[in-house]
Amino acid sequence: MDLSPPIPILRIFSEEAARSFYLDFLGFKIDWEHRFEPGMPIYAQISRGRMVLHLSEHFGDATPGSTVFVPMTGIDAYQAELLARHYKYSRPHIDQMDWGRQMQIADPFGNRLRFCEQSA
């Protein structure tokens, strides 16, 4: 048996707001999108590096207000990249925690991404 890393599903309520936040601000790319027919809610996979997320407009797929913990390296460079984009709704900062340096960013739907460069 081989278990792969889990892929969090995050509930979204606006495809446009999700694209602005995840693609334009955070720098993810769309891997694929699915709709049962035109005008129906979107279900999509996005990624950046090895991080993969599923975004869903479908009722019942996920609970708004979830948190995803993202272990990473290069948190200072990522913060500088994000600040340089001048995103209207977020100016992320880095906090020193007992377990490492952490940058928490909330998406437009109340979900939180905790990027963390963990201490050795």
C-alpha positions as CSV (number, residue, x, y, z in Angstrom):
1,M,0.0,0.0,0.0
2,D,1.2,3.5,-0.8
3,L,-0.7,6.6,0.6
4,S,-0.2,9.9,-1.2
5,P,-0.2,13.3,0.6
6,P,-3.8,14.5,1.2
7,I,-5.2,17.3,-1.0
8,P,-7.3,19.8,1.0
9,I,-10.6,20.9,-0.5
10,L,-11.4,24.5,0.3
11,R,-14.9,25.9,-0.2
12,I,-15.1,29.0,-2.3
13,F,-18.1,31.3,-3.2
14,S,-16.8,33.3,-6.1
15,E,-14.6,31.9,-8.9
16,E,-13.4,35.5,-9.7
17,A,-12.4,36.2,-6.1
18,A,-10.6,32.8,-5.9
19,R,-8.7,33.4,-9.2
20,S,-7.6,36.9,-7.9
21,F,-6.5,35.5,-4.6
22,Y,-5.0,32.1,-5.4
23,L,-3.6,32.8,-8.9
24,D,-2.8,36.5,-9.1
25,F,-1.8,37.0,-5.5
26,L,-0.4,33.7,-4.2
27,G,1.0,32.6,-7.5
28,F,-0.7,29.2,-8.0
29,K,-1.6,27.8,-11.4
30,I,-4.7,26.0,-12.5
31,D,-4.1,22.3,-13.2
32,W,-7.6,21.5,-14.3
33,E,-11.2,22.7,-13.9
34,H,-14.5,20.8,-13.9
35,R,-18.2,21.8,-14.3
36,F,-21.0,19.5,-14.9
37,E,-22.3,21.9,-17.5
38,P,-21.9,25.7,-18.3
39,G,-23.1,27.9,-15.5
40,M,-22.7,25.2,-12.8
41,P,-20.3,25.6,-9.8
42,I,-16.6,25.1,-10.5
43,Y,-14.4,22.4,-9.0
44,A,-10.7,23.0,-9.7
45,Q,-7.2,21.8,-8.8
46,I,-4.5,24.4,-8.3
47,S,-0.9,24.0,-7.4
48,R,2.3,25.8,-6.7
49,G,5.4,23.7,-6.4
50,R,4.4,20.5,-4.6
51,M,1.5,22.1,-2.9
52,V,-1.9,21.1,-4.3
53,L,-5.3,22.4,-3.4
54,H,-8.8,21.7,-4.6
55,L,-11.3,24.6,-4.7
56,S,-15.0,23.9,-4.8
57,E,-18.1,26.1,-5.2
58,H,-20.2,23.0,-4.6
59,F,-22.4,23.1,-1.4
60,G,-21.3,20.4,1.1
61,D,-17.8,19.8,-0.3
62,A,-16.0,21.6,2.5
63,T,-16.5,23.8,5.5
64,P,-15.7,27.5,5.1
65,G,-13.2,28.7,7.7
66,S,-10.8,25.8,7.4
67,T,-7.0,26.1,8.0
68,V,-4.3,24.4,5.9
69,F,-0.8,24.2,7.5
70,V,1.9,24.5,4.8
71,P,5.5,23.5,5.8
72,M,7.9,25.4,3.5
73,T,11.3,26.9,3.1
74,G,12.0,30.4,1.8
75,I,9.3,32.2,3.8
76,D,11.1,35.6,3.6
77,A,11.3,35.4,-0.2
78,Y,7.7,34.4,-0.5
79,Q,6.5,37.2,1.8
80,A,8.5,39.7,-0.3
81,E,7.0,38.3,-3.5
82,L,3.5,38.7,-2.1
83,L,4.1,42.2,-0.8
84,A,5.4,43.3,-4.2
85,R,2.1,42.3,-5.7
86,H,0.2,45.0,-3.7
87,Y,-2.9,42.8,-3.3
88,K,-5.6,45.1,-2.0
89,Y,-6.9,42.8,0.7
90,S,-3.8,41.4,2.4
91,R,-0.3,42.5,3.5
92,P,1.0,39.3,5.1
93,H,3.5,39.4,7.9
94,I,5.7,36.8,9.5
95,D,5.3,35.8,13.1
96,Q,7.9,34.0,15.2
97,M,6.2,31.0,16.8
98,D,7.8,28.3,19.1
99,W,7.7,25.8,16.1
100,G,9.0,28.2,13.5
101,R,8.3,31.4,11.5
102,Q,4.8,31.5,10.3
103,M,2.8,33.7,7.8
104,Q,-0.9,33.2,8.0
105,I,-3.1,34.5,5.1
106,A,-6.9,34.4,5.0
107,D,-8.6,33.8,1.6
108,P,-11.7,35.8,0.6
109,F,-13.9,32.9,2.0
110,G,-12.5,32.7,5.5
111,N,-10.1,29.8,4.9
112,R,-6.6,30.3,6.3
113,L,-3.3,29.2,4.8
114,R,-0.5,28.9,7.4
115,F,2.8,29.0,5.7
116,C,5.5,27.9,8.1
117,E,9.3,27.6,7.9
118,Q,9.8,25.3,10.8
119,S,12.6,25.5,13.3
120,A,15.3,22.9,13.2
